[in-house]
Amino acid sequence: MRHERILLEHGSGGLLSHELITEVFLPLLRNPHLERLEDSAVLTVGERSICFTTDSYVIDPLFFPGGDIGSLAVHGTVNDLAVCGGRPLFISAGFIIEEGLPLEDLRRITLSMAEAARKAGVAVVTGDTKVVARGAADGLFINTSGIGLVEYPHPLSVKSIEAGDAVIVSGTVGDHGAAVLSRRRELGVISEVLSDSAPLNGLIAAILAASPRVHCMRDPTRGGLGAILAEIAKQSGRLIEIREKDVPVREEVRGICEILGFDPLFLANEGKVVVFCHPGDADRVLEVMRGHEYGREAALIGSVGERERGRLVLRTVIGSSREVDLPVGELVPRIC
Amino acid sequence: MKYIDEYRRPELVQGLLAAVGAKAAEIGREVTIMEICGTHTHAIGKYGLRRVLPANLRLISGPGCPVCVTSIGDVDAALHLAGLPGVIFATFGDMLRVPGTGGESLTGLRAAGADIRVISSAGDAVRFAAENPDRQVVLMGIGFETTAPTVAAAVLRAKQRGLENFCVFSVHKTVPKVIEALLADPELNIDGFICPGHVSVITGTEAYRVIPEAGRAAVITGFEPVDIAEGILMILHQIASGKFDVAIQYSRGVKEWGNARAREVMAEVFEPGDADWRGLGVISGSGLCIRREFAEFDALRRFDLPAPASAEVRGCSCGEVLRGVLTPPQCRLFLKACTPANPLGPCMVSGEGTCAAYYKYERDPG
């Protein structure tokens, strides 16, 4: 590790997060399940395969356009299970509450969790509550873990990606990041963008039912589509090529990005999945996705190249190309 | 998106690039064009423009990233101020990761407990001062003519509101003087300048008069691919014809006379002073110091700064990169010891920096 203290950037989902995991956590906690570094661990219990995941939510503000920390905490864990081929069944909820949080806020958030769980078809079956002194947390943090049943016959993993695979994204990118940014008062941006926070298990079940040749799926959350694809390129050792003009981005999100100097490719999503599948199944997968409420704007954005390069290459709008790497630094506005 | 998409249309860019190719062939010899502004460097990288330009056309990057040209001494001073007990240090985000002598940065200080806050406009710092009357708020005033008026306006607002706990550490710099220095640099042979779009909104064309006077081309250019391709074409036209002038490609943003009101605000609070530029040294009259009438808002007068003991990182070529003498891959630290995750020099740290742009965009995509 190059830093003696944890920096905010270690939590950015970029290069330093990657280092923290591979240089601190993985060596000390190493086992074959953890080593895969996928969104969920896939475990064998008796005859069955289950997947198991955990995630913590520390979003600011607690309520944002299109969602809140409660629904987000359910969707995030449901989606991490679903992209590993799991049918989400049960989740846990741990609350770390700062002294002084209005009870009404906690009620609204819990109600929103209940609603999200009902819609996703999962039950919150266990939980925990801790209250800490003012200043020791910021309002409310939530941790959720989840268990799902794996029924897809093939392993969904970066290791399964093949040359020629189609790369499909389920809709517009950057909505969640833009919605949250637009509510940070210091940025003073007013927009109507809603977070895309949504449970993807229904959409993903439909994709898996439609194609027996899905190789890998990921939900591009923190770090956005750019970071997740760069990471997959590294982990798989493949060359991934995407076309900038084919990546769907909402007008308002592009507007916010232009003003604040962000790239939608690196803004967070909470209701999108990126799918790697055999090119022969791409049309079928796209059709199924577009028929689903959370996949209407699905698009084929690129493919996996022949050469094993471990790199992500972006074909730019003007027809040139450049490499895209894991983002470095916090997302901060430019100064000129 | 209207007003932006039309400046990214591939067929327009390709048409302009074909004309650039023809003009460059007509000129024949190698042509060197400097983009002064870091935003141009990034746009050129982001769209992959360098890879589609004719072989005899060389684009070099100049000293247009405010963070990058901030001297190591000023970085150390900022770190000192930010670490003082009771201080709220307000800064634009790009400064956070810049290492001072010994490698410490604002991010590191913040992790160790200093109250360092990232702002998106200078007014945020005035608000911090109003909200925290028992704390001292120091705003790091950094940037060229684009940000200096906003910092000046913040000082005026603080004075109007009688905020005694607000001050500015000004390392602001202005563009015209540094261009003179570049023109006088015997190591550089620049045929034309892509002049910064945003700075020119404030300065107008006057700031660049010295360029055509020295027999070089100057075109104030926007930041979209169509703008940059057209700006380059206009520069080549001036070179081919031998008729030099300050032309405006970015006419939707820049007027010949600039923004007089912004310049007035800037001149009310700041006066020209010497500034130490990384890579270029002290350039007389190229900095903006706080006028005596506003002395109470000057961090340099409010706080004692320790005697300078600053030292550049050994082997770092940021100085040469900032003058366009070297490109980042020619620095022996680039991609080896110096990467965005572990930046040694400011050109790798700042989002606007040339080395960061080369790291992010200009590696061979194969």
Contacts between the chains, C-beta under 8 A, distances in Angstrom:
chain1	res1	chain2	res2	distance
A	2	B	341	7.2
A	2	B	342	5.3
A	3	B	108	7.2
A	3	B	111	7.9
A	5	B	108	6.8
A	5	B	111	4.3
A	5	B	112	6.4
A	6	B	111	6.5
A	7	B	107	5.2
A	7	B	108	7.2
A	7	B	111	5.3
A	8	B	107	7.3
A	8	B	110	7.7
A	8	B	111	7.6
A	9	B	107	7.0
A	15	B	340	7.4
A	15	B	341	4.7
A	16	B	341	6.3
A	19	B	341	7.4
A	186	B	119	7.0
A	186	B	120	5.7
A	186	B	124	5.8
A	187	B	120	5.4
A	188	B	120	7.4
A	188	B	121	7.7
A	239	B	366	7.4
A	251	B	1	5.8
A	254	B	1	5.3
A	254	B	4	7.7
A	255	B	1	6.4
A	258	B	1	7.4
A	258	B	4	6.4
A	260	B	120	7.7
A	261	B	351	7.6
A	307	B	366	7.5
A	309	B	366	6.5
A	311	B	365	7.5
A	311	B	366	7.3
A	313	B	365	4.5
A	313	B	366	7.0
A	314	B	365	8.0
A	316	B	46	7.2
A	316	B	47	4.9
A	316	B	48	4.6
A	317	B	8	5.3
A	317	B	10	6.3
A	317	B	47	6.9
A	317	B	225	7.5
A	318	B	8	7.0
A	318	B	10	5.2
A	318	B	13	4.4
A	318	B	14	7.4
A	318	B	47	5.1
A	318	B	48	7.0
A	318	B	49	7.3
A	318	B	52	7.5
A	318	B	225	4.9
A	319	B	10	5.4
A	319	B	13	7.8
A	319	B	14	7.0
A	319	B	52	7.5
A	320	B	47	6.3
A	320	B	48	2.7
A	320	B	49	6.7
A	320	B	51	5.1
A	320	B	52	5.1
A	321	B	48	5.6
A	321	B	51	7.4
A	321	B	365	4.7
A	322	B	45	6.8
A	322	B	46	7.3
A	322	B	48	4.8
A	322	B	361	4.8
A	322	B	362	7.4
A	322	B	363	8.0
A	322	B	365	5.5
A	323	B	361	7.6
A	323	B	363	5.1
A	323	B	364	7.7
A	323	B	365	4.7
A	325	B	359	7.8
A	325	B	360	6.7
A	328	B	339	8.0
A	328	B	340	3.7
A	328	B	341	5.3
A	329	B	96	7.8
A	329	B	97	6.2
A	329	B	340	6.9
A	329	B	351	7.1
A	330	B	93	6.9
A	330	B	96	7.3
A	330	B	118	8.0
A	332	B	92	7.8
A	332	B	93	2.6
A	332	B	94	6.9
A	332	B	96	7.0
A	332	B	118	5.7
A	332	B	351	7.6
A	333	B	92	7.2
A	333	B	93	5.8
A	333	B	118	7.9
A	333	B	120	4.8
A	334	B	39	7.6
A	334	B	92	7.9
A	334	B	93	7.8
A	334	B	94	6.6
A	334	B	351	5.6
A	334	B	352	6.4
A	335	B	66	6.1
A	335	B	67	6.9
A	335	B	92	3.7
A	335	B	93	7.1
A	335	B	94	4.8
A	335	B	95	7.7
A	335	B	142	6.5
A	335	B	143	5.7
A	335	B	147	6.5
A	335	B	352	7.4
A	336	B	37	7.6
A	336	B	38	7.2
A	336	B	39	6.8
A	336	B	65	7.8
A	336	B	66	5.8
A	336	B	143	5.1
A	336	B	144	6.4
A	336	B	146	5.1
A	336	B	147	6.0
A	336	B	198	6.5
A	336	B	199	7.9
A	336	B	352	6.7
